Amino acid sequence: MVVPSPSDPIHHAAALLSAEAPHAPSVTQTDRWRLIIHPPQSAIVNMAIDAAIARAFAAGLVPPTLRLYSWSHPSFSIGRFQKLDPLLVAQLQHYGIPIVRRITGGRGVLHDQELTYSIVADTQNVRFSCGLRGTFGTIATGLLAGLKMLGVAAEVHRSRAPGRRHLYGPFCFDHISGDEITVGGKKLIGSAQRRWSRHFIQQGSLVLFRSTHAERLNMPCLVALHDLIPPQTTLSDIQTTLVNMMAETLSIRFDAGPLIEEEVVDADLVVCGPWQDHQG
């Protein structure tokens, strides 16, 4: 079980964004999105915020949202229904790596020196109305444009049939699904999605630097973005390029904005509740 420390309450995260939450923006124009860029935060706070955004969007309180964030401490997230081998749990605990359950599916991800994104939007939007695979493909198109602008020769993996040895592995980056971003046949961005009748959330991890924890735990980290771009490229450069190319490719206008009060309260309840239990 991941227990948040007193230094990680959700109101501390929200205070980094805005002293006051504004009125919820209109959601009548689906080409106007909210952009949130967060500083590093704990695993449970990051997952609580994503879940709160999804619920606020479903309630009509906020527009479609792209959130970019990172992690204050190396952490391990697991899919909504994933069970972990007790040996792996013991290894993670030995290295002080908290385990948190995502709202989305998929396999386990070690979050360390990465840029994470979440997208919450309407399944009826023409961009995302072609089901799970179609939505993966649409988002991958935007991410791919950003990577190419950074000088990365990335491509979208189209195969539907993974090798048998990877079918039941616990690690996201040990398996390439359809419409994920690869470089030289190695996964660069791992993504997972959850869909409801009228909205969805997709979360994804872009590895920036190779993790020493991945090596210790025998986790795959086959390629990292900074293996492929000039060393002087900053996190701000990466964020700006990805946002601009997502906007251009998907015909979206991003308006920077903080969490609204309802999201802050909802996320605080998640941090304090049983959802953090990785055994589900």
C-alpha positions in Angstrom: 0.0 0.0 0.0 1.3 3.5 -0.9 0.7 5.9 2.0 1.2 9.5 1.2 3.4 11.4 3.5 2.2 14.6 5.3 4.4 16.6 2.8 2.4 15.4 -0.2 -1.2 16.6 0.4 -3.0 17.6 -2.8 -3.5 21.2 -1.7 0.2 21.7 -1.8 0.2 20.6 -5.5 -2.7 22.9 -6.3 -1.0 25.8 -4.5 1.8 25.5 -7.0 -0.7 26.3 -9.8 -2.9 29.0 -8.5 -4.0 30.6 -5.3 -7.6 30.6 -6.4 -9.4 28.2 -8.7 -11.2 30.1 -11.5 -14.7 29.4 -12.8 -14.9 26.2 -14.9 -14.3 27.1 -18.6 -16.9 26.4 -21.2 -16.8 23.0 -22.9 -19.0 23.9 -25.9 -16.1 24.2 -28.3 -14.2 20.9 -28.5 -11.2 22.5 -30.3 -10.4 24.6 -27.2 -8.5 22.6 -24.7 -7.0 23.3 -21.3 -3.3 22.8 -20.9 -1.8 22.0 -17.4 1.9 21.7 -16.9 2.7 20.5 -13.4 6.0 20.4 -11.4 7.2 17.1 -10.0 4.8 15.5 -7.5 4.4 12.2 -5.7 3.0 9.1 -7.4 -0.3 9.1 -5.5 -0.9 12.8 -6.1 -0.2 12.5 -9.8 -2.6 9.6 -10.2 -5.2 11.3 -8.1 -5.1 14.5 -10.2 -5.6 12.5 -13.4 -8.6 10.7 -12.0 -10.1 13.9 -10.8 -9.7 15.5 -14.2 -11.5 12.6 -15.8 -14.4 12.9 -13.4 -14.6 16.6 -13.7 -14.7 16.3 -17.5 -17.5 13.7 -17.3 -19.5 16.1 -15.1 -19.1 18.8 -17.7 -17.0 21.0 -15.4 -13.9 21.3 -17.5 -12.9 21.2 -21.2 -10.7 18.5 -22.8 -7.4 18.6 -21.0 -3.8 17.9 -21.8 -1.7 17.5 -18.7 2.1 17.3 -18.7 3.9 16.3 -15.4 6.8 14.5 -13.8 7.5 12.6 -10.6 9.2 13.8 -7.4 10.6 10.3 -6.7 11.1 7.2 -8.7 7.7 5.4 -8.7 6.1 2.3 -10.2 2.5 2.4 -11.5 0.5 -0.6 -12.4 -2.6 -1.1 -14.6 -6.1 -1.0 -13.4 -6.4 -4.8 -13.1 -2.7 -5.7 -12.9 -1.5 -8.1 -10.2 2.2 -8.1 -9.2 4.5 -10.9 -8.3 5.3 -10.6 -4.6 9.0 -10.8 -5.5 8.8 -7.7 -7.6 6.8 -5.9 -4.9 9.6 -6.8 -2.4 12.3 -5.5 -4.8 10.4 -2.2 -5.3 10.0 -1.8 -1.5 13.7 -2.6 -1.0 14.7 0.4 -3.2 12.0 2.6 -1.6 10.0 2.8 -4.8 6.3 3.5 -4.1 3.6 1.5 -6.1 0.5 3.2 -7.3 -2.5 1.9 -9.4 -3.4 3.9 -12.5 -6.9 4.6 -13.6 -6.0 3.1 -17.0 -5.1 -0.4 -17.9 -1.8 -1.8 -19.2 1.3 -3.1 -17.6 3.7 -1.7 -15.0 5.8 1.4 -15.6 8.8 2.7 -13.7 8.5 6.5 -13.6 11.9 8.0 -13.3 13.4 10.9 -15.3 10.5 11.0 -17.7 7.8 13.3 -19.0 4.3 12.0 -18.5 1.2 13.1 -20.3 -2.5 12.6 -19.7 -5.3 13.4 -22.1 -9.0 13.6 -21.2 -11.5 14.2 -24.0 -14.9 13.3 -25.5 -15.3 10.0 -27.3 -17.8 11.7 -29.5 -15.2 14.2 -30.8 -14.5 13.4 -34.4 -10.8 13.0 -33.6 -11.4 10.2 -31.1 -14.7 8.6 -32.2 -13.1 5.6 -33.9 -12.6 3.5 -30.7 -9.6 2.7 -28.6 -7.2 1.9 -31.5 -8.3 4.9 -33.5 -7.8 7.2 -30.5 -4.4 5.7 -29.8 -3.5 6.4 -33.4 -4.8 10.0 -33.4 -2.8 10.9 -30.3 0.3 9.1 -31.6 0.1 11.3 -34.7 0.4 14.4 -32.6 3.2 13.0 -30.4 5.1 11.8 -33.5 5.0 15.2 -35.1 6.5 16.7 -31.9 9.3 14.1 -31.8 10.1 14.7 -35.4 10.3 18.4 -34.8 12.9 17.6 -32.1 14.9 15.6 -34.6 13.9 12.1 -33.6 13.4 9.5 -36.3 10.4 7.9 -34.5 7.5 5.9 -36.0 4.2 4.5 -35.0 4.2 0.7 -34.4 1.3 -0.9 -36.4 1.6 -4.6 -35.5 -1.3 -6.1 -33.6 0.4 -9.3 -32.6 3.1 -9.2 -29.9 5.6 -11.9 -29.5 4.5 -14.7 -27.2 7.3 -14.2 -24.7 5.9 -10.7 -23.9 2.2 -11.6 -23.6 2.2 -11.9 -19.8 5.2 -9.8 -18.8 4.7 -7.2 -16.1 6.5 -4.3 -17.7 5.0 -1.9 -20.2 8.3 -1.2 -22.0 8.9 -4.9 -22.6 6.0 -5.0 -25.0 5.0 -2.9 -28.0 1.3 -2.5 -28.7 -0.3 -1.2 -31.9 0.0 2.6 -32.4 2.8 3.2 -29.8 5.8 5.3 -30.6 9.1 3.5 -31.4 12.6 4.3 -32.5 14.5 1.5 -34.2 12.0 -1.0 -33.1 12.3 0.0 -29.4 9.5 1.6 -27.5 10.0 5.3 -26.7 6.5 6.2 -25.4 4.3 3.8 -23.5 0.6 4.6 -23.3 -2.6 3.2 -21.7 -6.2 4.2 -22.1 -9.6 3.8 -20.4 -12.8 4.6 -22.1 -16.3 5.3 -20.9 -19.4 5.8 -23.0 -18.8 9.5 -23.6 -15.2 10.2 -22.5 -11.8 8.7 -22.2 -8.4 9.2 -20.5 -5.1 8.2 -22.0 -1.8 8.3 -20.0 1.6 8.0 -21.5 5.3 8.0 -20.5 8.1 9.5 -22.5 11.5 8.3 -21.1 13.9 11.2 -21.0 17.0 9.6 -19.4 17.9 6.0 -18.7 17.1 4.9 -15.1 19.6 3.3 -12.8 16.6 1.8 -11.0 15.5 0.1 -14.2 18.9 -1.6 -14.4 18.8 -2.7 -10.8 15.3 -4.2 -11.2 16.1 -5.8 -14.5 13.4 -3.7 -16.2 13.7 -2.8 -19.9 14.7 0.8 -20.7 15.7 0.3 -24.3 15.9 3.8 -25.5 15.6 7.3 -24.0 14.8 10.6 -25.6 18.1 12.2 -24.6 19.9 9.4 -26.4 18.4 10.9 -29.6 18.5 14.7 -29.2 21.1 17.4 -28.5 22.2 17.4 -24.9 21.4 21.1 -24.5 17.7 20.5 -25.1 15.7 21.4 -22.0 12.6 20.0 -20.5 10.8 23.2 -21.4 12.0 22.8 -25.0 10.5 19.3 -25.1 7.2 20.4 -23.5 6.8 23.4 -25.8 7.6 21.4 -29.0 5.2 18.6 -28.1 2.4 21.0 -27.2 2.8 23.1 -30.3 2.9 20.1 -32.7 -0.1 18.4 -31.0 -2.0 21.7 -31.5 -1.0 22.0 -35.1 -1.5 18.3 -36.0 -4.8 17.9 -34.2 -6.2 21.4 -34.9 -6.5 22.2 -31.1 -6.0 25.5 -29.3 -4.5 25.1 -25.9 -5.3 27.6 -23.1 -3.1 27.3 -20.0 -5.2 26.8 -16.9 -5.1 25.4 -13.3 -7.2 22.7 -11.7 -10.6 23.9 -10.6 -11.7 23.7 -7.0 -13.8 20.6 -7.6 -10.8 18.7 -9.0 -8.6 19.7 -6.1 -11.2 18.4 -3.6 -11.8 15.2 -5.6 -8.1 14.5 -5.9 -7.7 15.1 -2.1 -10.3 12.4 -1.4 -8.5 10.0 -3.7 -5.1 10.6 -1.9 -6.7 9.9 1.4 -8.8 6.9 0.2 -8.3 3.2 -0.5 -7.6 3.6 -4.3 -3.8 3.9 -3.5 -3.7 0.2 -2.5 -1.8 -1.5 -5.3 -3.4 -4.9 -4.6 -6.7 -3.4 -5.6 
